[in-house]
Amino acid sequence: MLTVQEYANLMGFNSSSVRRMCEKGRIPCQKVGGRWRISVDSPASGGDEKPSHAIHIDSIANGISDLISALSGIQQSLVELKEGRGDS
């Protein structure tokens, strides 16, 4: 479950728009402790509200995975360089 701000950041809405969409039932959400919580699987169906950009969680996960792979490759290269210099 995401907070209003987390959902707003992910989907490119401002938090006021997300609260309004929750109140109007435009996105699947529920109140927990008096605050809106939005399902991670909720679509960005804002009706008249249009996001400035829509970032999908899968895209973020894939990007993070690619970044981790790249960093691992860099780390391995640095280890090999360090070991090579130690042999000199």
Backbone as a ProteinNet text record, in pm:
[ID]
protein_1_A
[PRIMARY]
MLTVQEYANLMGFNSSSVRRMCEKGRIPCQKVGGRWRISVDSPASGGDEKPSHAIHIDSIANGISDLISALSGIQQSLVELKEGRGDS
[TERTIARY]
84.2	0	89.4	52.2	128.3	54.9	130.9	69.9	29	-48.8	-89.5	33.9	130.6	250.5	332.3	347.8	423.7	357.6	224.8	151.7	164.4	150.6	161.2	298.7	403.1	539	556.9	505.6	519.5	444.9	325.1	238.2	243.5	314.5	328.1	211.9	133.9	26	74.2	3.1	32	-56.3	-18.5	-87.7	-233.1	-263.6	-402.2	-490.5	-437.6	-512.8	-537.5	-438.7	-453.7	-559.9	-557.4	-659.5	-799.1	-809.4	-938	-984.5	-890.9	-926.3	-970.3	-906.4	-947.1	-1089.3	-1115	-1247.3	-1356.6	-1324.5	-1423.2	-1428.6	-1343.3	-1344.5	-1281.6	-1194.8	-1133.5	-1014.7	-958.7	-851.5	-884.5	-852.8	-880.9	-793.3	-858.7	-785.8	-874.5	-815.9	-891.6	-828.7	-907.8	-854.8	-801.5	-680.1	-617.2	-571.3	-628.1	-591.9	-623.4	-728.8	-769.4	-692.8	-604.2	-526.2	-548.8	-545.9	-565.7	-444.1	-469.8	-366	-411.4	-319.1	-350.3	-277.6	-350.2	-292.5	-180.5	-74.2	38.9	-6.2	-106.6	-155.8	-259.8	-284.6	-387.2	-347.4	-439.6	-410.4	-419.5	-355.9	-362.9	-483.8	-603.1	-725.3	-782.3	-721.9	-761.1	-878.8	-942.2	-1053.8	-1003.4	-1043.3	-998.7	-855.1	-806.9	-670.2	-572.5	-474.9	-374.3	-237.7	-162.7	-30.1	66	159.8	262	354.9	368.1	441.7	395.8	394.5	353.3	470.9	514.7	625.8	568.2	594.7	541.7	641.9	589.6	673.8	765.1	716	801	920.4	898.2	1007.2	1112.5	1066.8	1159	1239.5	1170.4	1238.6	1342.1	1305.7	1401.1	1520.4	1495.3	1603.7	1697.9	1641.5	1724.6	1807.3	1744.7	1816.4	1933	1907.9	2013.3	2125.9	2089	2188.4	2274.8	2210.4	2285.2	2382.2	2338	2426.1	2546	2519.2	2627.5	2725.8	2673.7	2761.4	2843.6	2783.4	2857.9	2973.4	2947.7	3053.9	3165.8	3129.9	3230	3310.3	3240.3	3308.8	3408.7	3366.7	3455.4	3577.8	3557.6	3669.4	3766.1	3713.6	3799.7	3879.8	3817.1	3887.4	4000.5	3971	4074.1	4188.6	4157.1	4261.9	4348	4283.6	4356.1	4448	4397.2	4477.4	4593.8	4569.5	4675	4785.6	4749.6	4850.2	4927.2	4861.1	4928	5036	5023.4	5121.1	5247	5241.3	5354	5470.4
-117.5	0	124.8	219.4	343.4	457.7	553.6	676	761.9	864.8	957.6	1018.9	1061	1125.4	1028.6	904.8	805.6	779	761.9	738.4	859.5	978.5	1101.7	1109.6	1080.9	1085.4	982.7	862	756.4	788.2	844	861.1	1000.3	1092.5	1225.7	1318.6	1287.8	1375.6	1456.3	1563.7	1626.3	1559.5	1568.9	1495.2	1539	1664.3	1711.2	1640.3	1621.4	1551.2	1406.4	1342.8	1203.4	1193.3	1283	1281.9	1298.7	1390.1	1414.6	1288.9	1221.1	1097.8	989	982.7	885.9	916.6	1041.6	1082.2	1053.7	1067	1044.7	899.4	814.3	672.6	641.1	727.5	706.6	612	591	493.2	404.4	274.7	184.1	219.7	256.1	294	272.7	286.7	276.6	366.6	402.6	484.1	392.1	420.8	346.7	450.7	445.4	543.3	685.5	703.2	837	889.6	809.2	851.1	754.2	807.2	724	636.4	510.9	417.6	360.6	354	314.5	185	91.8	-35.7	-13.6	-89.9	-79.4	-109.7	-195.5	-235	-138.9	-27.1	66.6	131	133.5	202.6	353.2	425.6	571.9	617.4	593.4	631.1	755.1	866.3	988.1	1059	1000.1	1068.8	1191.3	1308	1432.1	1468.1	1411.3	1440	1365.2	1432.9	1369.2	1384	1273.2	1283.9	1355	1425.9	1490.7	1386.2	1276.2	1160.8	1038.5	927.5	805	709.1	677.5	584.5	455.6	346.6	218.8	150.2	87.1	22.4	-81.1	-154.4	-252.8	-186.9	-70.5	1.6	43.4	87.4	127.7	7	-105.2	-226.5	-272.5	-268.7	-308.7	-213.8	-86.1	11.9	-9.8	-38.1	-64	-189.8	-292.8	-417.3	-393.8	-316.8	-284.4	-205.1	-112.1	-31	-117.2	-208.8	-298.4	-384.1	-433.4	-514.2	-431.6	-307.9	-221	-192.5	-164.9	-136.6	-258.6	-377.2	-499.8	-516.8	-486.1	-494.5	-396	-275.6	-174.1	-219	-270.7	-317.4	-428.2	-522.2	-631	-577.2	-480.6	-420.2	-352.2	-283.4	-216.6	-317.3	-428.6	-533.4	-589.6	-613.8	-667.2	-568.5	-440.1	-338.2	-334.4	-339	-335.3	-456.5	-574.5	-696.7	-690.5	-635.2	-622.3	-529.6	-421.7	-326.1	-386.5	-471.9	-535.2	-631.8	-687.9	-784	-716.1	-585.7	-514.7	-503.8
0	0	0	-80.5	-92.1	-24.3	25.7	76.3	-42.6	-14.8	-120	-185.8	-106.2	-161.3	-245.5	-199.1	-275.8	-410.9	-409.6	-534.3	-626.5	-569.2	-648.4	-715.1	-640.8	-696.5	-808.2	-787.7	-888.4	-1017	-1002.8	-1117.9	-1180.1	-1118	-1176	-1145.4	-1041.8	-997.9	-878.2	-846.7	-718	-613.5	-486	-380.8	-365.4	-389.7	-380.6	-483.2	-602.8	-707.2	-668.4	-608.2	-566.8	-457.5	-359.5	-255	-314.5	-409.5	-476	-550.3	-618.6	-690	-592.2	-475.5	-372.6	-325.7	-296.7	-248.1	-350.3	-478.3	-584.8	-630.4	-572.1	-607	-740.7	-789.4	-921.2	-918.1	-800.3	-786	-666.3	-675	-563.4	-443.1	-335.3	-215.7	-94.4	21.1	144.7	248.7	348.3	457.1	565.9	608.6	716.9	818.5	936.4	1038.8	996.2	919.6	875.7	755.2	698.9	582.1	467	346.9	228.7	204	169.7	126.8	-6.4	-100.8	-237.2	-269.6	-332.1	-369.9	-470.5	-459.3	-551.7	-694	-709	-840.6	-896.8	-828.4	-874	-1005.8	-1101.8	-1228.4	-1208.8	-1297.1	-1292.3	-1371.7	-1317.7	-1388	-1321.7	-1347.1	-1279.8	-1341.8	-1441.4	-1504.9	-1578.4	-1535.2	-1598.3	-1562.3	-1454	-1409.3	-1500	-1551.1	-1636.3	-1570.4	-1557.3	-1496.7	-1590	-1530	-1611.4	-1671.1	-1603	-1654.7	-1576.3	-1638.6	-1570.6	-1569.4	-1450.9	-1434.8	-1379.2	-1446.2	-1402.9	-1310.6	-1209.7	-1109.7	-1174.1	-1273.2	-1341.1	-1408.5	-1467.7	-1532.7	-1430.7	-1315.8	-1209.3	-1162.7	-1140.6	-1095	-1197	-1325.4	-1429.4	-1433.9	-1419.2	-1418.6	-1302	-1185.5	-1067.4	-1088.1	-1144.3	-1170.7	-1267.3	-1373	-1469.1	-1402.6	-1316.4	-1246	-1154.2	-1083.3	-994.5	-1074.7	-1189	-1274.7	-1322.1	-1362.3	-1408.9	-1296	-1177.4	-1063.4	-1024.7	-1035.7	-1005.6	-1103.8	-1231.7	-1332	-1303.9	-1264.2	-1230.8	-1108.9	-1008.1	-888.4	-922.7	-1006.8	-1045.9	-1120.2	-1208.1	-1281.3	-1186.3	-1086.1	-987.8	-906.3	-869.9	-795.8	-881	-1010.2	-1099.7	-1117.8	-1129.6	-1140.5	-1016.2	-900.8	-774.3	-760	-797	-788	-886	-1002.7	-1103.5	-1057.7	-991.4	-940.1	-824.1	-745.3	-631.1	-674.2	-795.5	-845.1	-897.9	-923.3	-985.4	-894.6
[MASK]
++++++++++++++++++++++++++++++++++++++++++++++++++++++++++++++++++++++++++++++++++++++++

